[in-house]
Amino acid sequence: MISADLSAAVSEALAAAGIPPERCGSARTDGLTDAERQLYRWVLQHFVEQGRASGEDLRVQACKLGLDPATTADVLAREDLVHLDDDEGEVVVAYPFSGRPTSHRVILTRGHEVWAMCAIDALGMAAMLATAIEVRSSDPASGEPITVRVDADGTAEWWPADAVVLAGRLSNGPSYAGCCRVLNFFASHANAERYLAGRDEVRGRPITIADAVAVGGAVFGKALGG
């Protein structure tokens, strides 16, 4: 249960990142049909169990569900849930997962590793999968390594102790372009503030790791229908 104070902090962080309420929890898939929703959740489970689903895997699974692959890919992109590479048709984005290496590596309970689109996405995997995770990232300004361990109940510990997450965005539009490049870990509040001061195009503010875990849980906690 999120406290009233933390709920307010989460709402403010979501607003700073430009993430509206309809992008949180089970509401993320309200714009999909039942079959499209099944396909999206299949993609997420594939990342968890086997790694990135290939474009061909996605097309085959879409057909199994009675969906037209091209039309469905357009719908998933329109809803900003899954994006394919323009050249190869491969899955490159399936929030919270990235089909390409990023600065945010997540080690799942069984030792399987995945890449997250941003710090919030990485932290949200614990709530989405109801399992403990370890996130390994780095400060984009100093290069200092940052590690966060999150239990299924949202309890977290992190190193260094002063680490924060920058909640903000560059522009409107799909998350991978608008906010994912901004939602990073920083080794300290001062590092995050210096980063902001040097980038007029970025709007946002640092938040605590605990609040960032709560934000991740709010966004992805029911992404698999839980």
C-alpha positions in Angstrom: 0.0 0.0 0.0 1.5 3.3 -1.0 1.3 6.0 1.6 -0.4 9.3 0.8 2.9 11.2 0.9 4.6 8.7 -1.4 1.6 8.7 -3.7 2.0 12.4 -4.1 5.7 12.0 -4.8 5.0 9.4 -7.4 2.4 11.6 -9.1 4.8 14.5 -9.2 7.6 12.3 -10.6 5.3 10.9 -13.3 4.3 14.4 -14.3 7.9 15.4 -14.5 8.6 12.6 -16.9 5.4 13.3 -18.9 3.9 9.9 -18.1 0.1 10.2 -17.9 -2.1 8.0 -15.7 -3.3 6.0 -18.7 0.3 4.8 -19.1 0.3 3.1 -15.7 -0.6 -0.4 -14.7 -3.2 -2.4 -16.5 -4.4 0.9 -18.2 -1.4 0.7 -20.4 -3.2 -1.8 -22.6 -6.7 -0.3 -22.6 -6.3 0.6 -26.3 -5.7 -3.0 -27.4 -8.1 -5.8 -28.3 -7.9 -9.0 -26.2 -5.7 -10.6 -28.9 -3.4 -7.6 -29.2 -3.1 -7.6 -25.4 -2.2 -11.3 -25.4 0.5 -10.6 -28.0 2.0 -7.7 -26.0 2.1 -9.8 -22.8 3.7 -12.7 -24.9 6.4 -10.3 -26.0 7.2 -9.3 -22.4 7.2 -12.9 -21.2 9.5 -13.8 -24.0 12.0 -11.2 -22.8 11.8 -12.6 -19.3 12.2 -16.3 -20.3 14.3 -16.3 -23.4 15.5 -12.8 -24.2 14.4 -10.6 -27.0 11.6 -11.9 -29.3 12.7 -11.6 -33.0 10.6 -9.8 -35.5 9.8 -13.2 -37.0 8.8 -14.6 -33.6 6.4 -11.7 -33.2 4.9 -12.2 -36.7 4.3 -15.9 -36.1 2.7 -15.3 -32.7 0.5 -12.6 -34.1 -0.8 -15.0 -36.8 -1.4 -17.7 -34.1 -3.7 -15.2 -32.4 -5.5 -14.4 -35.6 -3.9 -11.0 -36.0 -2.4 -9.3 -39.1 1.3 -8.8 -38.2 1.7 -5.5 -40.0 -1.5 -3.9 -38.7 -0.8 -5.2 -35.1 2.8 -3.8 -35.2 1.3 -0.4 -36.1 -1.2 -0.6 -33.2 1.5 -1.5 -30.7 3.6 1.4 -31.9 0.7 3.8 -31.8 0.0 2.8 -28.2 3.8 3.2 -27.5 4.1 -0.4 -26.2 6.3 -2.1 -28.7 8.5 -0.6 -31.5 10.2 -2.4 -34.4 13.4 -1.4 -36.1 12.5 0.4 -39.4 15.2 -1.5 -41.4 15.1 -5.0 -40.1 11.7 -5.2 -38.4 13.2 -6.5 -35.2 11.8 -5.7 -31.7 13.9 -2.8 -30.3 11.5 -1.5 -27.7 9.0 -3.5 -25.5 8.7 -1.4 -22.3 10.2 -2.0 -19.9 12.6 -4.0 -22.0 15.1 -2.9 -24.6 16.0 -5.1 -27.5 19.4 -3.3 -27.7 22.1 -2.8 -25.0 21.5 0.2 -22.8 23.1 1.7 -19.6 20.6 -0.3 -17.5 21.3 -4.0 -17.1 18.8 -6.0 -14.9 19.6 -9.4 -13.4 16.5 -11.4 -12.8 16.1 -14.0 -10.0 17.2 -17.0 -12.2 20.3 -15.2 -13.4 18.9 -14.2 -16.8 19.9 -10.7 -17.8 17.9 -8.2 -19.7 18.3 -4.5 -20.7 15.9 -1.9 -19.6 14.9 1.2 -21.5 15.5 3.6 -18.6 16.0 3.6 -14.8 12.3 3.7 -14.1 11.7 0.7 -16.4 14.5 -1.2 -14.8 13.2 -0.7 -11.3 9.6 -1.5 -12.3 10.5 -5.0 -13.3 10.4 -6.2 -9.7 6.8 -5.2 -9.4 5.9 -6.4 -12.8 7.4 -9.9 -12.3 6.7 -10.1 -8.5 10.4 -11.1 -8.0 13.6 -9.7 -6.7 15.9 -8.0 -9.2 19.3 -6.4 -9.3 19.9 -3.3 -11.5 23.4 -2.4 -12.6 23.8 1.0 -14.2 26.1 4.0 -14.2 26.1 7.8 -13.7 26.0 9.3 -17.3 28.0 12.3 -16.0 30.7 10.7 -13.9 30.6 7.1 -15.1 30.4 5.9 -11.4 28.7 2.4 -11.2 25.3 2.3 -9.4 23.7 -0.9 -8.1 20.1 -1.2 -6.9 18.5 -4.4 -5.5 14.7 -4.4 -5.3 12.6 -7.1 -3.7 9.2 -8.1 -5.0 7.5 -6.0 -2.3 9.4 -2.9 -3.4 11.9 -2.9 -0.6 15.2 -1.6 -2.0 18.8 -1.0 -1.2 21.3 0.8 -3.3 25.0 1.8 -3.7 26.2 4.5 -3.5 23.9 5.6 -0.7 23.4 9.1 -2.3 22.3 7.8 -5.6 19.1 9.3 -7.2 17.1 9.0 -10.4 16.5 12.0 -12.7 12.7 12.2 -13.4 12.3 14.3 -16.6 11.9 14.4 -20.3 13.3 16.0 -23.5 10.1 16.3 -25.6 6.6 14.9 -26.2 6.1 11.8 -28.2 6.9 8.2 -27.6 8.7 7.4 -24.4 11.9 6.0 -26.0 12.5 9.5 -27.5 10.9 11.8 -25.0 11.9 10.5 -21.6 13.9 7.3 -21.7 17.1 9.1 -22.5 16.6 11.3 -19.4 15.4 8.8 -16.8 18.9 7.8 -15.6 20.6 7.0 -12.3 23.0 9.5 -10.9 25.5 8.9 -8.1 24.3 11.9 -6.2 21.7 14.7 -6.2 24.5 17.2 -7.0 25.6 15.2 -10.1 22.0 15.2 -11.3 21.6 18.9 -10.7 24.8 19.6 -12.6 23.6 17.5 -15.5 20.4 19.5 -15.6 22.1 22.8 -15.4 24.1 22.0 -18.5 21.2 21.0 -20.6 18.5 23.6 -21.2 16.5 21.1 -23.4 16.0 18.7 -20.4 13.1 19.4 -18.0 13.0 17.5 -14.7 14.3 17.0 -11.2 16.1 14.3 -9.1 14.0 11.9 -7.0 15.0 9.4 -4.4 15.6 5.7 -5.4 12.7 4.7 -3.1 10.4 7.1 -5.0 11.8 5.8 -8.3 11.0 2.2 -7.3 7.4 3.3 -6.5 7.1 5.1 -9.8 8.3 1.9 -11.6 5.8 -0.1 -9.7 3.0 2.3 -10.6 3.8 2.1 -14.3 4.6 -1.6 -14.6 3.1 -3.3 -11.6 0.1 -4.7 -13.5 1.6 -4.7 -17.0 1.2 -8.5 -17.2 -2.4 -8.4 -16.0 -1.7 -9.0 -12.3 
